């Protein structure tokens, strides 16, 4: 029986992908759409760099996972790249307008 290959959360997609920033309850705080075919590994590295530049403390992050957590001044957020459009766990929570840049994703 053959071994399964390791799942690549940041494989290049033929469809758009999204950066989604969530709070502790899973509520979408910010989102940013990446074009189909974007280098998601590069986007992931840039997300971590921009978070640090915005004075967020980035916790352990591994591009193979496609997400990381960071905190600042008592607030903790979850940042992930996903292949589906963002949505809130409760339909009564409105989605914020999409961010216009990676930097804007960390203006919370």
Backbone as a chain_set.jsonl record, in Angstrom:
{"seq": "XXXXXXXXXXXXXXXXXXXXXXXXXXXXXXXXXXXXXXXXXXXXXXXXXXXXXXXXXXXXXXXXXXXXXXXXXXXXXXXXXXXXXXXXXXXXXXXXXXXXXXXXXXXX", "coords": {"N": [[0.852, -1.167, 0.0], [0.677, 2.177, -0.909], [2.205, 5.221, 0.297], [0.572, 8.152, 1.364], [0.905, 11.392, -0.044], [2.079, 14.402, 1.486], [-0.282, 16.838, 2.393], [-0.652, 19.872, 0.689], [-1.3, 22.901, 1.68], [-0.97, 25.32, 0.479], [-0.887, 25.106, -2.249], [-0.699, 26.081, -5.69], [-3.57, 27.483, -7.12], [-6.218, 27.138, -9.524], [-8.257, 28.781, -9.282], [-9.514, 31.736, -7.558], [-8.081, 32.582, -4.323], [-8.32, 33.253, -0.797], [-7.177, 35.475, 1.724], [-7.928, 35.354, 5.036], [-8.8, 36.956, 7.997], [-9.462, 36.267, 11.275], [-11.304, 36.569, 14.38], [-11.241, 35.374, 17.82], [-13.683, 34.067, 17.99], [-14.206, 33.194, 15.492], [-15.233, 35.022, 13.799], [-15.173, 36.934, 10.851], [-12.785, 39.358, 10.389], [-11.249, 40.735, 8.54], [-10.651, 40.428, 5.014], [-9.058, 39.352, 1.996], [-8.844, 39.011, -1.412], [-6.978, 36.819, -3.472], [-5.621, 36.521, -6.71], [-6.435, 33.948, -9.117], [-4.026, 31.425, -9.578], [-2.063, 32.723, -8.137], [1.001, 32.97, -6.275], [0.829, 31.308, -3.545], [2.456, 30.556, -1.431], [4.384, 32.598, -1.353], [2.629, 34.717, -0.809], [1.808, 33.944, 1.749], [4.183, 34.187, 3.247], [4.551, 36.943, 2.954], [2.276, 37.858, 4.28], [2.851, 37.154, 6.974], [5.14, 38.757, 7.348], [4.068, 41.345, 6.978], [2.269, 41.398, 9.091], [4.028, 41.373, 11.272], [5.323, 43.809, 10.768], [3.258, 45.509, 11.354], [3.266, 45.445, 14.038], [2.266, 43.115, 15.224], [2.648, 40.146, 17.08], [3.841, 37.389, 15.717], [2.949, 34.108, 16.023], [4.192, 30.719, 16.086], [4.571, 29.693, 12.764], [3.882, 27.846, 9.889], [4.326, 27.355, 6.577], [3.309, 25.05, 5.366], [0.976, 24.528, 6.652], [-0.722, 26.671, 6.143], [-1.834, 28.649, 7.721], [-1.679, 30.979, 10.504], [-1.339, 32.204, 13.869], [-1.533, 35.312, 15.587], [-0.711, 37.883, 17.956], [-1.467, 40.93, 19.758], [-1.351, 43.458, 22.104], [-3.201, 42.179, 23.886], [-5.067, 41.106, 22.14], [-5.884, 38.417, 20.023], [-5.464, 36.981, 16.867], [-6.438, 34.981, 14.051], [-4.957, 34.045, 11.125], [-5.409, 33.081, 7.848], [-4.992, 31.329, 4.728], [-7.269, 30.473, 2.316], [-9.216, 28.373, 0.08], [-11.797, 29.118, -0.436], [-14.479, 31.522, -0.465], [-14.693, 33.956, 2.163], [-16.725, 33.53, 5.111], [-18.968, 34.138, 7.793], [-19.46, 32.375, 10.924], [-21.981, 32.748, 11.979], [-24.914, 33.709, 10.452], [-26.021, 36.158, 11.018], [-23.971, 37.871, 11.487], [-22.492, 40.41, 9.794], [-20.384, 40.461, 6.861], [-17.266, 42.116, 6.67], [-16.237, 44.77, 4.42], [-14.128, 43.822, 1.698], [-10.557, 43.907, 2.109], [-8.158, 46.2, 0.708], [-5.51, 45.758, 0.476], [-2.654, 43.816, 1.596], [-1.493, 44.989, 3.841], [-3.664, 46.377, 4.93], [-5.134, 44.317, 5.991], [-4.16, 43.964, 8.526], [-4.823, 46.146, 10.021], [-6.465, 46.5, 12.568]], "CA": [[0.0, 0.0, 0.0], [1.505, 3.371, -1.032], [2.036, 6.286, 1.279], [-0.038, 9.378, 0.869], [1.749, 12.574, -0.011], [1.685, 15.42, 2.459], [-1.205, 17.823, 1.855], [-0.065, 21.191, 0.501], [-2.363, 23.893, 1.864], [-0.69, 26.514, -0.312], [-0.65, 24.783, -3.653], [-1.243, 27.056, -6.632], [-4.939, 27.125, -7.491], [-6.734, 27.697, -10.778], [-9.355, 29.666, -8.867], [-9.034, 32.681, -6.539], [-7.953, 32.17, -2.928], [-8.544, 34.382, 0.096], [-6.59, 35.65, 3.054], [-9.027, 35.66, 5.957], [-8.369, 37.26, 9.36], [-10.587, 35.922, 12.153], [-11.102, 36.728, 15.819], [-11.31, 34.122, 18.578], [-14.979, 33.413, 17.799], [-14.324, 32.794, 14.097], [-15.818, 36.124, 13.026], [-14.269, 37.52, 9.859], [-12.431, 40.755, 10.642], [-10.747, 41.266, 7.27], [-10.379, 39.415, 3.993], [-8.418, 39.867, 0.796], [-8.848, 37.987, -2.466], [-5.798, 36.651, -4.31], [-5.977, 36.059, -8.051], [-6.166, 32.556, -9.483], [-2.643, 31.226, -9.993], [-1.138, 33.475, -7.29], [1.973, 32.182, -5.504], [0.289, 31.379, -2.19], [3.572, 30.482, -0.473], [4.901, 33.962, -1.261], [1.605, 35.503, -0.117], [1.838, 33.551, 3.157], [5.365, 34.832, 3.835], [4.278, 38.387, 3.009], [1.295, 38.085, 5.35], [3.563, 37.121, 8.259], [6.003, 39.939, 7.403], [3.227, 42.538, 7.161], [1.742, 41.336, 10.46], [5.108, 41.815, 12.166], [5.531, 45.235, 10.526], [2.141, 46.195, 12.018], [3.512, 45.197, 15.469], [1.654, 41.889, 15.723], [3.62, 39.101, 17.398], [3.433, 36.2, 14.966], [3.266, 32.856, 16.695], [4.76, 29.73, 15.161], [3.84, 29.582, 11.507], [4.457, 26.877, 8.966], [3.595, 27.471, 5.313], [2.625, 23.802, 5.016], [-0.34, 24.538, 7.276], [-1.541, 27.679, 5.497], [-2.418, 29.6, 8.675], [-0.913, 31.273, 11.711], [-1.969, 33.061, 14.856], [-0.674, 36.38, 16.089], [-1.358, 38.648, 19.024], [-0.987, 42.283, 20.037], [-2.118, 44.199, 23.112], [-4.296, 41.373, 24.426], [-5.952, 40.592, 21.09], [-5.3, 37.319, 19.254], [-6.178, 36.752, 15.614], [-6.118, 33.8, 13.247], [-4.779, 34.465, 9.732], [-5.296, 31.878, 7.024], [-5.267, 31.381, 3.297], [-8.239, 29.414, 2.048], [-9.676, 28.339, -1.311], [-13.219, 29.482, -0.516], [-14.795, 32.878, -0.022], [-14.919, 34.015, 3.611], [-18.091, 33.653, 5.635], [-19.028, 34.1, 9.248], [-20.18, 31.201, 11.436], [-23.376, 33.127, 12.206], [-25.387, 34.513, 9.317], [-26.381, 37.493, 11.487], [-22.761, 38.694, 11.503], [-22.183, 40.853, 8.427], [-18.988, 40.421, 6.428], [-16.707, 43.437, 6.385], [-15.816, 44.976, 3.032], [-12.789, 43.258, 1.472], [-9.4, 44.799, 2.229], [-7.577, 46.552, -0.579], [-4.098, 45.397, 0.494], [-2.236, 42.954, 2.703], [-1.299, 45.853, 5.006], [-4.972, 46.689, 5.51], [-5.612, 43.149, 6.751], [-3.674, 44.013, 9.92], [-5.306, 47.366, 10.665], [-7.626, 46.029, 13.335]], "C": [[0.903, 1.237, 0.0], [1.21, 4.395, 0.049], [1.383, 7.494, 0.621], [0.987, 10.5, 0.923], [1.216, 13.552, 1.017], [0.8, 16.454, 1.77], [-0.508, 19.176, 1.779], [-1.173, 22.233, 0.547], [-2.176, 25.119, 0.985], [-0.348, 26.2, -1.762], [-1.289, 25.852, -4.535], [-2.604, 26.568, -7.111], [-5.317, 27.77, -8.818], [-7.934, 28.607, -10.534], [-8.808, 30.64, -7.824], [-8.939, 32.02, -5.159], [-8.124, 33.422, -2.079], [-7.641, 34.31, 1.314], [-7.758, 36.042, 3.934], [-8.442, 35.847, 7.355], [-9.591, 37.113, 10.25], [-10.269, 36.269, 13.603], [-11.273, 35.369, 16.504], [-12.629, 33.375, 18.402], [-15.171, 32.911, 16.371], [-14.967, 33.849, 13.222], [-14.774, 36.703, 12.082], [-14.059, 38.991, 10.182], [-12.002, 41.453, 9.361], [-10.601, 40.106, 6.291], [-9.799, 40.11, 2.772], [-8.369, 38.746, -0.225], [-7.529, 38.008, -3.226], [-6.261, 36.107, -5.656], [-5.704, 34.571, -8.221], [-4.721, 32.469, -9.973], [-1.625, 31.981, -9.164], [-0.204, 32.514, -6.551], [1.573, 32.283, -4.029], [1.361, 31.24, -1.125], [4.175, 31.878, -0.27], [3.907, 34.851, -0.518], [1.625, 35.212, 1.386], [3.006, 34.23, 3.871], [5.129, 36.332, 3.974], [3.252, 38.722, 4.087], [1.989, 38.123, 6.714], [4.45, 38.356, 8.411], [5.196, 41.207, 7.653], [2.606, 42.562, 8.55], [2.796, 41.834, 11.439], [5.376, 43.31, 12.003], [4.445, 46.076, 11.195], [2.158, 45.959, 13.532], [2.692, 44.061, 16.057], [2.788, 40.912, 16.02], [3.118, 37.825, 16.731], [3.895, 34.965, 15.722], [3.806, 31.875, 15.661], [3.911, 29.622, 13.899], [4.615, 28.691, 10.551], [3.667, 26.969, 7.663], [2.854, 26.196, 4.912], [1.213, 23.761, 5.595], [-1.27, 25.579, 6.647], [-2.22, 28.654, 6.442], [-1.426, 29.879, 9.784], [-1.768, 32.134, 12.634], [-0.994, 34.173, 15.202], [-1.455, 37.165, 17.136], [-0.686, 40.006, 19.194], [-1.93, 42.905, 21.056], [-3.358, 43.445, 23.584], [-5.276, 40.821, 23.41], [-5.207, 39.515, 20.302], [-6.141, 37.108, 18.004], [-5.626, 35.522, 14.904], [-6.072, 34.278, 11.799], [-4.613, 33.21, 8.893], [-5.527, 32.194, 5.552], [-6.172, 30.202, 3.005], [-8.754, 29.499, 0.619], [-11.142, 28.722, -1.501], [-13.427, 30.899, 0.0], [-15.063, 32.88, 1.483], [-16.399, 34.082, 3.956], [-18.022, 33.523, 7.138], [-19.786, 32.869, 9.716], [-21.652, 31.49, 11.728], [-23.82, 34.033, 11.066], [-25.774, 35.935, 9.734], [-25.169, 38.428, 11.574], [-22.445, 39.128, 10.074], [-20.692, 40.714, 8.115], [-18.476, 41.844, 6.222], [-16.358, 43.551, 4.902], [-14.417, 44.395, 2.861], [-11.703, 44.326, 1.61], [-8.85, 45.084, 0.838], [-6.1, 46.191, -0.664], [-3.813, 44.458, 1.656], [-2.07, 43.793, 3.969], [-2.623, 46.151, 5.714], [-5.524, 45.53, 6.33], [-5.218, 43.213, 8.22], [-3.975, 45.324, 10.62], [-6.612, 47.037, 11.388], [-7.674, 46.799, 14.645]], "O": [[1.806, 1.333, 0.831], [0.125, 4.431, 0.629], [1.633, 7.797, -0.546], [1.827, 10.551, 1.822], [0.036, 13.523, 1.368], [1.117, 16.895, 0.665], [0.163, 19.575, 2.731], [-1.898, 22.423, -0.43], [-3.122, 25.876, 0.768], [0.388, 26.94, -2.414], [-2.299, 26.451, -4.166], [-2.773, 25.4, -7.461], [-4.792, 28.823, -9.181], [-8.539, 29.129, -11.471], [-7.741, 30.396, -7.261], [-9.624, 31.038, -4.873], [-8.075, 34.535, -2.602], [-7.378, 33.238, 1.858], [-8.499, 36.969, 3.607], [-7.685, 35.005, 7.839], [-10.623, 37.744, 10.02], [-9.106, 36.264, 14.008], [-11.43, 34.345, 15.839], [-12.687, 32.169, 18.641], [-16.181, 32.276, 16.067], [-15.223, 33.611, 12.041], [-13.63, 36.933, 12.473], [-15.009, 39.771, 10.244], [-12.345, 42.611, 9.124], [-10.448, 38.952, 6.692], [-10.021, 41.3, 2.549], [-7.899, 37.649, 0.076], [-7.022, 39.072, -3.581], [-7.199, 35.313, -5.716], [-4.842, 34.007, -7.547], [-4.255, 33.346, -10.7], [-0.43, 31.899, -9.446], [-0.58, 31.383, -6.243], [1.943, 33.24, -3.349], [1.196, 31.754, -0.019], [4.442, 32.283, 0.861], [4.31, 35.657, 0.319], [1.476, 36.123, 2.2], [2.844, 34.78, 4.96], [5.471, 36.923, 4.998], [3.353, 39.762, 4.736], [1.739, 39.024, 7.514], [4.507, 38.942, 9.492], [5.599, 42.051, 8.454], [2.435, 43.634, 9.131], [2.495, 42.625, 12.333], [5.63, 44.004, 12.988], [4.687, 47.226, 11.561], [1.177, 46.243, 14.22], [2.445, 44.039, 17.262], [3.776, 40.862, 15.288], [2.101, 37.258, 17.131], [5.079, 34.803, 16.02], [3.861, 32.196, 14.474], [2.69, 29.478, 13.965], [5.837, 28.781, 10.43], [2.468, 26.692, 7.646], [1.864, 26.266, 4.183], [0.353, 23.043, 5.087], [-2.485, 25.381, 6.622], [-3.093, 29.412, 6.02], [-0.467, 29.135, 9.989], [-2.779, 32.707, 12.227], [0.222, 33.996, 15.12], [-2.684, 37.118, 17.191], [0.474, 40.207, 18.834], [-3.15, 42.881, 20.89], [-4.443, 44.02, 23.669], [-6.226, 40.133, 23.783], [-4.038, 39.686, 19.957], [-7.37, 37.062, 18.068], [-4.496, 35.095, 15.139], [-7.041, 34.852, 11.303], [-3.768, 32.367, 9.194], [-6.165, 33.184, 5.194], [-5.882, 29.071, 3.396], [-8.734, 30.569, 0.012], [-11.662, 28.654, -2.614], [-12.642, 31.403, 0.803], [-15.601, 31.91, 2.017], [-17.211, 34.615, 3.2], [-17.126, 32.878, 7.683], [-20.655, 32.366, 9.004], [-22.476, 30.575, 11.725], [-23.152, 35.021, 10.76], [-25.848, 36.824, 8.886], [-25.329, 39.64, 11.72], [-22.158, 38.282, 9.228], [-19.848, 40.836, 9.003], [-19.181, 42.683, 5.661], [-16.202, 42.541, 4.216], [-13.603, 44.467, 3.781], [-11.909, 45.491, 1.27], [-9.052, 44.304, -0.093], [-5.493, 46.297, -1.73], [-4.618, 44.32, 2.577], [-2.462, 43.36, 5.053], [-2.69, 46.173, 6.943], [-6.298, 45.743, 7.264], [-5.862, 42.593, 9.067], [-3.442, 45.589, 11.698], [-7.706, 47.27, 10.875], [-8.569, 46.574, 15.46]]}, "num_chains": 1, "name": "protein.A"}
